[in-house]
Amino acid sequence: MTTRAQSQEQTKALQNPASVFSLPKGDLGRLQANDESLKGWLGKVGLEQKGAITFIKENGVLFRIYTDRQGSAHKTLAAPNAIRNRLLWAAHDCPLSGHHGVSKTLKNILSEFSWPGVSRDVVTYVKSCHICQVKAPMNRDKKAPLQPMPLMEEPFQRVVVDLVGPLEMSEGGNSYILTLVDLATRWAETTPLKHITSEHVAEALYRMFCRLGFPVEIQSDRGPQFISALMAEFDRFSGMKHILSSPYRPQTNGSVERFHSSLKSILRKVSSDFPKQWDRYLPSALFACRQMEHESTGFSPFFLLFGRKPKGPMALIADSLLTSTMAKPEFSYRYIHELHQCAREACHTAQDALRLVQQKSRDRQLPHSALKVFSTNDPVLVLLPDANNKLLISKLLIGFLR
């Protein structure tokens, strides 16, 4: 296992995630068979194990199976040494992974992969991450323990909203982030904002709720945007009960404050090369937060909301390594070309469908229509549009004109 400094050139060469998918067919089993660190695991294939860990081979590929205390079996691919640094990069440095700490990076890897000494390698890799070292917040004084908030049993029964900023203005003109955290699942939503007036905040919340559904209760601090008359009307219109936190006590909104800390930490790291494009990295940062197991719930927000694991970088790599055809260097071009062809075919199909609908409309209308013919100097009524209301027909007919 090499440190971050020792593998700096290799890591830089892996900034394109497609390079992780470049193993030819059959190479995975060969790499496993020739890997000295996997000899012990390979020797246990087919042997009856008394503990919770067993080893199997499928299509020449080695897997490790771990049975947890609940009796659920978890099958992970045994990663040979040749691809481990790439897996570490994908589990930690990738924008979809978000530069999490040792514990979450390890869980990210173990969701699909394992190898002897994986915990030690993750510690070495994360501790030597230069971006984490320079972007992580300094140690802060410990606070007194807080009283727990009431537990929510259903998703979006109560949500907590807040604002982050002002931040450095992005190239898109955004300086703030409106955040929303569901207390039941810890699912988070964000919207970058240029302004934080009551109108802008209410409109952004309305768009969120149109996607998620309107919550029963909404909790916020006493910022002017949240206690305005417009927000009170918005709450009344939406049927939501608005709960305001205690003055000068941001700890009341502890769940969203902790999310802010994680979100800002991830954004600083994944957008370090392009700090003025932080708003473009918001979806990646959100995915990194949603896919990881939450300390409070023991599940990822994604799983609690959708009932399944998200397909993140680790799952994508595992699927690619196990498929019969692996990506080649021209993968990106071929994918774009096929996507373009698919889009063109879809457009042609849509156009054919539209033509059919138009033809049916003409066929239905034809018996009830008649061609109107005008000759020069025929008197006519002229319909002129009104600047204030185009539907006031009585005021629009001017005539007779020739």
BALUM-925097 format. One record per residue (C-alpha): x, y, z; residue in one letter; residue number from 1. Coordinates in nm, 3 decimals. Example, Ala and Ser with C-alpha at 12.3 -4.5 7.8 and 13.67 -1.06 7.14 Angstrom:
BEGIN
<<1.230,-0.450,0.780>,'A',1>;
<<1.367,-0.106,0.714>,'S',2>;
***
This chain:
BEGIN
<<0.000,0.000,0.000>,'M',1>;
<<0.141,0.341,-0.099>,'T',2>;
<<0.073,0.676,0.059>,'T',3>;
<<-0.102,0.960,-0.122>,'R',4>;
<<0.226,1.137,-0.191>,'A',5>;
<<0.383,0.821,-0.335>,'Q',6>;
<<0.093,0.761,-0.571>,'S',7>;
<<0.033,1.124,-0.668>,'Q',8>;
<<0.105,1.076,-1.038>,'E',9>;
<<-0.111,0.764,-1.054>,'Q',10>;
<<-0.398,0.938,-0.880>,'T',11>;
<<-0.383,1.234,-1.117>,'K',12>;
<<-0.399,0.995,-1.412>,'A',13>;
<<-0.720,0.850,-1.272>,'L',14>;
<<-0.927,1.170,-1.266>,'Q',15>;
<<-1.134,1.021,-1.549>,'N',16>;
<<-1.356,0.760,-1.379>,'P',17>;
<<-1.384,0.566,-1.705>,'A',18>;
<<-1.025,0.450,-1.652>,'S',19>;
<<-1.147,0.237,-1.361>,'V',20>;
<<-1.350,0.030,-1.607>,'F',21>;
<<-1.061,-0.065,-1.836>,'S',22>;
<<-0.993,-0.430,-1.740>,'L',23>;
<<-1.025,-0.669,-2.036>,'P',24>;
<<-1.244,-0.975,-2.002>,'K',25>;
<<-1.083,-1.248,-1.791>,'G',26>;
<<-0.818,-1.022,-1.640>,'D',27>;
<<-0.995,-0.993,-1.304>,'L',28>;
<<-0.971,-1.364,-1.225>,'G',29>;
<<-0.610,-1.373,-1.347>,'R',30>;
<<-0.514,-1.075,-1.131>,'L',31>;
<<-0.675,-1.241,-0.830>,'Q',32>;
<<-0.495,-1.571,-0.893>,'A',33>;
<<-0.155,-1.399,-0.923>,'N',34>;
<<-0.205,-1.172,-0.621>,'D',35>;
<<0.003,-1.287,-0.323>,'E',36>;
<<-0.221,-1.102,-0.078>,'S',37>;
<<-0.522,-1.308,-0.191>,'L',38>;
<<-0.352,-1.651,-0.169>,'K',39>;
<<-0.497,-1.714,0.177>,'G',40>;
<<-0.850,-1.634,0.064>,'W',41>;
<<-0.815,-1.845,-0.251>,'L',42>;
<<-0.703,-2.140,-0.039>,'G',43>;
<<-1.025,-2.123,0.161>,'K',44>;
<<-1.257,-2.153,-0.138>,'V',45>;
<<-1.484,-2.454,-0.097>,'G',46>;
<<-1.378,-2.516,0.262>,'L',47>;
<<-1.645,-2.524,0.529>,'E',48>;
<<-1.598,-2.225,0.756>,'Q',49>;
<<-1.721,-2.213,1.115>,'K',50>;
<<-1.724,-1.835,1.138>,'G',51>;
<<-1.932,-1.573,0.962>,'A',52>;
<<-1.695,-1.541,0.664>,'I',53>;
<<-1.679,-1.777,0.365>,'T',54>;
<<-1.518,-1.759,0.022>,'F',55>;
<<-1.658,-1.870,-0.313>,'I',56>;
<<-1.571,-1.850,-0.682>,'K',57>;
<<-1.819,-1.757,-0.951>,'E',58>;
<<-1.710,-1.768,-1.316>,'N',59>;
<<-1.349,-1.775,-1.201>,'G',60>;
<<-1.388,-1.464,-0.982>,'V',61>;
<<-1.325,-1.474,-0.605>,'L',62>;
<<-1.587,-1.337,-0.366>,'F',63>;
<<-1.595,-1.295,0.013>,'R',64>;
<<-1.928,-1.357,0.189>,'I',65>;
<<-1.991,-1.213,0.533>,'Y',66>;
<<-2.299,-1.302,0.738>,'T',67>;
<<-2.401,-1.035,0.989>,'D',68>;
<<-2.572,-1.083,1.324>,'R',69>;
<<-2.915,-1.060,1.164>,'Q',70>;
<<-2.829,-1.350,0.935>,'G',71>;
<<-2.805,-1.139,0.620>,'S',72>;
<<-2.529,-1.240,0.378>,'A',73>;
<<-2.318,-0.970,0.210>,'H',74>;
<<-2.116,-1.074,-0.096>,'K',75>;
<<-1.819,-0.856,-0.191>,'T',76>;
<<-1.570,-0.883,-0.473>,'L',77>;
<<-1.213,-0.963,-0.366>,'A',78>;
<<-1.013,-0.675,-0.512>,'A',79>;
<<-0.661,-0.755,-0.636>,'P',80>;
<<-0.381,-0.518,-0.548>,'N',81>;
<<-0.363,-0.385,-0.905>,'A',82>;
<<-0.696,-0.200,-0.876>,'I',83>;
<<-0.701,-0.105,-0.508>,'R',84>;
<<-0.565,0.248,-0.549>,'N',85>;
<<-0.827,0.313,-0.814>,'R',86>;
<<-1.099,0.185,-0.583>,'L',87>;
<<-0.970,0.405,-0.301>,'L',88>;
<<-0.979,0.706,-0.534>,'W',89>;
<<-1.335,0.625,-0.642>,'A',90>;
<<-1.450,0.571,-0.282>,'A',91>;
<<-1.290,0.889,-0.147>,'H',92>;
<<-1.180,1.146,-0.408>,'D',93>;
<<-1.461,1.100,-0.660>,'C',94>;
<<-1.713,1.390,-0.640>,'P',95>;
<<-1.990,1.136,-0.588>,'L',96>;
<<-1.806,1.006,-0.280>,'S',97>;
<<-1.734,1.346,-0.130>,'G',98>;
<<-1.400,1.306,0.054>,'H',99>;
<<-1.563,1.147,0.357>,'H',100>;
<<-1.358,1.033,0.656>,'G',101>;
<<-1.211,0.691,0.729>,'V',102>;
<<-1.529,0.526,0.858>,'S',103>;
<<-1.756,0.629,0.570>,'K',104>;
<<-1.491,0.567,0.304>,'T',105>;
<<-1.441,0.216,0.444>,'L',106>;
<<-1.817,0.150,0.441>,'K',107>;
<<-1.831,0.280,0.085>,'N',108>;
<<-1.568,0.029,-0.029>,'I',109>;
<<-1.707,-0.263,0.174>,'L',110>;
<<-2.045,-0.218,0.010>,'S',111>;
<<-1.901,-0.389,-0.300>,'E',112>;
<<-1.533,-0.480,-0.242>,'F',113>;
<<-1.298,-0.625,0.018>,'S',114>;
<<-0.937,-0.734,0.048>,'W',115>;
<<-0.696,-0.830,0.330>,'P',116>;
<<-0.594,-0.517,0.519>,'G',117>;
<<-0.860,-0.295,0.359>,'V',118>;
<<-0.914,-0.102,0.685>,'S',119>;
<<-0.545,-0.024,0.716>,'R',120>;
<<-0.524,0.086,0.353>,'D',121>;
<<-0.825,0.316,0.391>,'V',122>;
<<-0.675,0.480,0.700>,'V',123>;
<<-0.344,0.538,0.518>,'T',124>;
<<-0.514,0.675,0.208>,'Y',125>;
<<-0.758,0.909,0.382>,'V',126>;
<<-0.503,1.039,0.633>,'K',127>;
<<-0.266,1.126,0.347>,'S',128>;
<<-0.532,1.306,0.138>,'C',129>;
<<-0.392,1.653,0.073>,'H',130>;
<<-0.730,1.808,-0.005>,'I',131>;
<<-0.877,1.680,0.321>,'C',132>;
<<-0.579,1.812,0.514>,'Q',133>;
<<-0.605,2.167,0.379>,'V',134>;
<<-0.984,2.190,0.347>,'K',135>;
<<-1.103,2.018,0.666>,'A',136>;
<<-1.228,2.250,0.943>,'P',137>;
<<-1.005,2.313,1.242>,'M',138>;
<<-1.082,2.146,1.575>,'N',139>;
<<-1.366,2.316,1.754>,'R',140>;
<<-1.455,2.333,2.122>,'D',141>;
<<-1.690,2.062,2.238>,'K',142>;
<<-2.039,2.177,2.322>,'K',143>;
<<-2.266,2.061,2.602>,'A',144>;
<<-2.501,1.777,2.505>,'P',145>;
<<-2.835,1.886,2.361>,'L',146>;
<<-3.182,1.758,2.435>,'Q',147>;
<<-3.298,1.524,2.156>,'P',148>;
<<-3.568,1.641,1.919>,'M',149>;
<<-3.893,1.442,1.887>,'P',150>;
<<-3.858,1.143,1.655>,'L',151>;
<<-4.051,1.144,1.330>,'M',152>;
<<-4.206,0.817,1.213>,'E',153>;
<<-4.289,0.907,0.853>,'E',154>;
<<-4.081,1.070,0.579>,'P',155>;
<<-4.146,1.444,0.541>,'F',156>;
<<-4.361,1.463,0.850>,'Q',157>;
<<-4.130,1.741,0.968>,'R',158>;
<<-3.856,1.909,0.767>,'V',159>;
<<-3.596,2.160,0.879>,'V',160>;
<<-3.501,2.443,0.642>,'V',161>;
<<-3.217,2.691,0.661>,'D',162>;
<<-2.989,2.910,0.453>,'L',163>;
<<-2.614,2.884,0.393>,'V',164>;
<<-2.418,3.192,0.295>,'G',165>;
<<-2.319,3.432,0.173>,'P',166>;
<<-2.066,3.218,-0.013>,'L',167>;
<<-1.824,3.323,-0.284>,'E',168>;
<<-2.040,3.418,-0.580>,'M',169>;
<<-2.038,3.139,-0.836>,'S',170>;
<<-2.006,3.189,-1.210>,'E',171>;
<<-2.381,3.134,-1.221>,'G',172>;
<<-2.434,3.428,-0.986>,'G',173>;
<<-2.535,3.221,-0.682>,'N',174>;
<<-2.417,3.319,-0.334>,'S',175>;
<<-2.653,3.123,-0.107>,'Y',176>;
<<-2.788,2.771,-0.060>,'I',177>;
<<-3.136,2.691,0.067>,'L',178>;
<<-3.124,2.357,0.249>,'T',179>;
<<-3.396,2.117,0.361>,'L',180>;
<<-3.347,1.808,0.581>,'V',181>;
<<-3.618,1.551,0.653>,'D',182>;
<<-3.598,1.452,1.019>,'L',183>;
<<-3.726,1.098,0.964>,'A',184>;
<<-3.484,0.987,0.691>,'T',185>;
<<-3.221,1.265,0.697>,'R',186>;
<<-3.284,1.307,0.324>,'W',187>;
<<-3.148,1.645,0.217>,'A',188>;
<<-3.240,1.884,-0.063>,'E',189>;
<<-3.059,2.200,-0.170>,'T',190>;
<<-3.123,2.490,-0.406>,'T',191>;
<<-2.860,2.751,-0.499>,'P',192>;
<<-2.994,3.106,-0.478>,'L',193>;
<<-2.883,3.444,-0.604>,'K',194>;
<<-3.098,3.630,-0.352>,'H',195>;
<<-3.262,3.531,-0.022>,'I',196>;
<<-3.567,3.754,-0.014>,'T',197>;
<<-3.891,3.602,0.112>,'S',198>;
<<-4.013,3.572,-0.246>,'E',199>;
<<-3.707,3.378,-0.363>,'H',200>;
<<-3.707,3.148,-0.059>,'V',201>;
<<-4.081,3.077,-0.081>,'A',202>;
<<-4.056,3.000,-0.453>,'E',203>;
<<-3.761,2.763,-0.397>,'A',204>;
<<-3.947,2.584,-0.117>,'L',205>;
<<-4.255,2.553,-0.337>,'Y',206>;
<<-4.048,2.384,-0.608>,'R',207>;
<<-3.899,2.143,-0.354>,'M',208>;
<<-4.241,2.053,-0.216>,'F',209>;
<<-4.380,1.997,-0.566>,'C',210>;
<<-4.118,1.722,-0.601>,'R',211>;
<<-4.134,1.580,-0.249>,'L',212>;
<<-4.486,1.656,-0.131>,'G',213>;
<<-4.579,1.914,0.130>,'F',214>;
<<-4.468,1.830,0.486>,'P',215>;
<<-4.692,1.839,0.792>,'V',216>;
<<-4.449,2.062,0.983>,'E',217>;
<<-4.168,2.291,0.877>,'I',218>;
<<-3.902,2.407,1.120>,'Q',219>;
<<-3.669,2.704,1.074>,'S',220>;
<<-3.479,2.970,1.259>,'D',221>;
<<-3.615,3.322,1.300>,'R',222>;
<<-3.449,3.467,0.993>,'G',223>;
<<-3.647,3.749,0.827>,'P',224>;
<<-3.720,3.528,0.527>,'Q',225>;
<<-3.897,3.270,0.745>,'F',226>;
<<-4.103,3.503,0.968>,'I',227>;
<<-4.228,3.736,0.696>,'S',228>;
<<-4.594,3.787,0.612>,'A',229>;
<<-4.537,3.618,0.277>,'L',230>;
<<-4.400,3.305,0.445>,'M',231>;
<<-4.695,3.303,0.688>,'A',232>;
<<-4.930,3.311,0.390>,'E',233>;
<<-4.729,3.036,0.221>,'F',234>;
<<-4.759,2.820,0.534>,'D',235>;
<<-5.134,2.882,0.546>,'R',236>;
<<-5.176,2.803,0.179>,'F',237>;
<<-4.972,2.482,0.214>,'S',238>;
<<-5.141,2.370,0.534>,'G',239>;
<<-4.806,2.342,0.713>,'M',240>;
<<-4.742,2.410,1.080>,'K',241>;
<<-4.438,2.639,1.108>,'H',242>;
<<-4.214,2.578,1.410>,'I',243>;
<<-3.956,2.847,1.496>,'L',244>;
<<-3.635,2.763,1.679>,'S',245>;
<<-3.527,2.936,1.999>,'S',246>;
<<-3.360,3.275,1.943>,'P',247>;
<<-2.978,3.266,1.935>,'Y',248>;
<<-2.980,2.887,1.967>,'R',249>;
<<-2.884,2.733,1.630>,'P',250>;
<<-2.848,2.400,1.812>,'Q',251>;
<<-3.228,2.372,1.796>,'T',252>;
<<-3.180,2.303,1.425>,'N',253>;
<<-2.894,2.065,1.498>,'G',254>;
<<-2.978,1.819,1.221>,'S',255>;
<<-2.958,2.080,0.948>,'V',256>;
<<-2.653,2.246,1.105>,'E',257>;
<<-2.466,1.914,1.097>,'R',258>;
<<-2.571,1.869,0.737>,'F',259>;
<<-2.438,2.218,0.660>,'H',260>;
<<-2.104,2.123,0.808>,'S',261>;
<<-2.082,1.808,0.594>,'S',262>;
<<-2.209,1.983,0.281>,'L',263>;
<<-1.965,2.273,0.304>,'K',264>;
<<-1.678,2.037,0.378>,'S',265>;
<<-1.759,1.824,0.073>,'I',266>;
<<-1.809,2.128,-0.152>,'L',267>;
<<-1.474,2.276,-0.049>,'R',268>;
<<-1.302,1.954,-0.147>,'K',269>;
<<-1.479,1.848,-0.466>,'V',270>;
<<-1.478,2.202,-0.610>,'S',271>;
<<-1.125,2.290,-0.498>,'S',272>;
<<-1.004,2.312,-0.860>,'D',273>;
<<-1.303,2.526,-0.965>,'F',274>;
<<-1.420,2.715,-0.653>,'P',275>;
<<-1.640,2.952,-0.855>,'K',276>;
<<-1.838,2.655,-0.986>,'Q',277>;
<<-1.942,2.523,-0.645>,'W',278>;
<<-2.310,2.531,-0.742>,'D',279>;
<<-2.243,2.283,-1.024>,'R',280>;
<<-2.101,2.041,-0.768>,'Y',281>;
<<-2.408,2.055,-0.542>,'L',282>;
<<-2.575,1.744,-0.697>,'P',283>;
<<-2.255,1.541,-0.649>,'S',284>;
<<-2.218,1.660,-0.291>,'A',285>;
<<-2.582,1.574,-0.222>,'L',286>;
<<-2.536,1.224,-0.361>,'F',287>;
<<-2.232,1.176,-0.139>,'A',288>;
<<-2.442,1.268,0.165>,'C',289>;
<<-2.747,1.065,0.065>,'R',290>;
<<-2.568,0.740,-0.015>,'Q',291>;
<<-2.369,0.711,0.309>,'M',292>;
<<-2.502,0.545,0.623>,'E',293>;
<<-2.615,0.810,0.871>,'H',294>;
<<-2.473,0.784,1.220>,'E',295>;
<<-2.809,0.851,1.382>,'S',296>;
<<-3.029,0.613,1.184>,'T',297>;
<<-2.783,0.339,1.086>,'G',298>;
<<-2.912,0.358,0.728>,'F',299>;
<<-2.844,0.582,0.433>,'S',300>;
<<-3.108,0.851,0.365>,'P',301>;
<<-3.147,0.702,0.018>,'F',302>;
<<-3.233,0.358,0.159>,'F',303>;
<<-3.480,0.496,0.412>,'L',304>;
<<-3.664,0.692,0.145>,'L',305>;
<<-3.657,0.446,-0.146>,'F',306>;
<<-3.606,0.111,0.028>,'G',307>;
<<-3.299,0.017,-0.176>,'R',308>;
<<-2.930,0.097,-0.197>,'K',309>;
<<-2.826,0.367,-0.442>,'P',310>;
<<-2.609,0.264,-0.732>,'K',311>;
<<-2.297,0.469,-0.663>,'G',312>;
<<-1.935,0.457,-0.781>,'P',313>;
<<-1.856,0.130,-0.601>,'M',314>;
<<-2.155,-0.053,-0.750>,'A',315>;
<<-2.082,0.087,-1.097>,'L',316>;
<<-1.721,-0.033,-1.080>,'I',317>;
<<-1.821,-0.376,-0.949>,'A',318>;
<<-2.080,-0.417,-1.225>,'D',319>;
<<-1.829,-0.311,-1.488>,'S',320>;
<<-1.560,-0.549,-1.364>,'L',321>;
<<-1.804,-0.841,-1.372>,'L',322>;
<<-1.961,-0.775,-1.712>,'T',323>;
<<-1.854,-0.979,-2.014>,'S',324>;
<<-1.752,-0.674,-2.215>,'T',325>;
<<-1.539,-0.407,-2.056>,'M',326>;
<<-1.511,-0.044,-2.154>,'A',327>;
<<-1.239,0.048,-2.399>,'K',328>;
<<-1.062,0.386,-2.436>,'P',329>;
<<-1.322,0.495,-2.691>,'E',330>;
<<-1.600,0.425,-2.438>,'F',331>;
<<-1.694,0.791,-2.391>,'S',332>;
<<-1.714,0.860,-2.764>,'Y',333>;
<<-1.912,0.543,-2.833>,'R',334>;
<<-2.153,0.618,-2.550>,'Y',335>;
<<-2.216,0.972,-2.675>,'I',336>;
<<-2.258,0.845,-3.031>,'H',337>;
<<-2.509,0.580,-2.924>,'E',338>;
<<-2.690,0.832,-2.706>,'L',339>;
<<-2.711,1.070,-3.002>,'H',340>;
<<-2.845,0.793,-3.227>,'Q',341>;
<<-3.101,0.697,-2.964>,'C',342>;
<<-3.211,1.059,-2.928>,'A',343>;
<<-3.248,1.095,-3.304>,'R',344>;
<<-3.455,0.777,-3.328>,'E',345>;
<<-3.673,0.897,-3.041>,'A',346>;
<<-3.723,1.232,-3.217>,'C',347>;
<<-3.820,1.058,-3.541>,'H',348>;
<<-4.065,0.836,-3.355>,'T',349>;
<<-4.215,1.138,-3.181>,'A',350>;
<<-4.247,1.322,-3.512>,'Q',351>;
<<-4.425,1.024,-3.669>,'D',352>;
<<-4.663,1.013,-3.374>,'A',353>;
<<-4.730,1.386,-3.405>,'L',354>;
<<-4.802,1.353,-3.775>,'R',355>;
<<-5.052,1.077,-3.702>,'L',356>;
<<-5.226,1.289,-3.438>,'V',357>;
<<-5.238,1.588,-3.672>,'Q',358>;
<<-5.383,1.377,-3.951>,'Q',359>;
<<-5.653,1.239,-3.719>,'K',360>;
<<-5.738,1.593,-3.606>,'S',361>;
<<-5.773,1.709,-3.967>,'R',362>;
<<-5.991,1.410,-4.050>,'D',363>;
<<-6.222,1.485,-3.756>,'R',364>;
<<-6.245,1.855,-3.836>,'Q',365>;
<<-6.288,1.831,-4.212>,'L',366>;
<<-6.666,1.753,-4.218>,'P',367>;
<<-6.732,2.057,-3.998>,'H',368>;
<<-6.509,2.306,-4.181>,'S',369>;
<<-6.536,2.522,-4.492>,'A',370>;
<<-6.273,2.709,-4.688>,'L',371>;
<<-6.309,3.087,-4.666>,'K',372>;
<<-6.212,3.290,-4.973>,'V',373>;
<<-6.179,3.669,-4.983>,'F',374>;
<<-6.156,3.888,-5.288>,'S',375>;
<<-5.998,4.229,-5.325>,'T',376>;
<<-6.213,4.513,-5.179>,'N',377>;
<<-6.441,4.274,-4.984>,'D',378>;
<<-6.555,4.440,-4.657>,'P',379>;
<<-6.418,4.257,-4.352>,'V',380>;
<<-6.404,4.285,-3.974>,'L',381>;
<<-6.047,4.304,-3.840>,'V',382>;
<<-5.958,4.152,-3.504>,'L',383>;
<<-5.685,4.356,-3.333>,'L',384>;
<<-5.515,4.240,-3.009>,'P',385>;
<<-5.561,4.447,-2.695>,'D',386>;
<<-5.248,4.533,-2.500>,'A',387>;
<<-5.416,4.465,-2.164>,'N',388>;
<<-5.640,4.171,-2.237>,'N',389>;
<<-5.641,3.969,-2.557>,'K',390>;
<<-5.965,3.799,-2.455>,'L',391>;
<<-6.187,4.113,-2.459>,'L',392>;
<<-6.336,4.025,-2.795>,'I',393>;
<<-6.600,4.301,-2.794>,'S',394>;
<<-6.329,4.566,-2.800>,'K',395>;
<<-6.119,4.408,-3.072>,'L',396>;
<<-6.344,4.403,-3.377>,'L',397>;
<<-6.271,4.699,-3.602>,'I',398>;
<<-6.453,4.748,-3.928>,'G',399>;
<<-6.575,4.733,-4.183>,'F',400>;
<<-6.243,4.771,-4.364>,'L',401>;
<<-6.143,4.711,-4.720>,'R',402>;
***
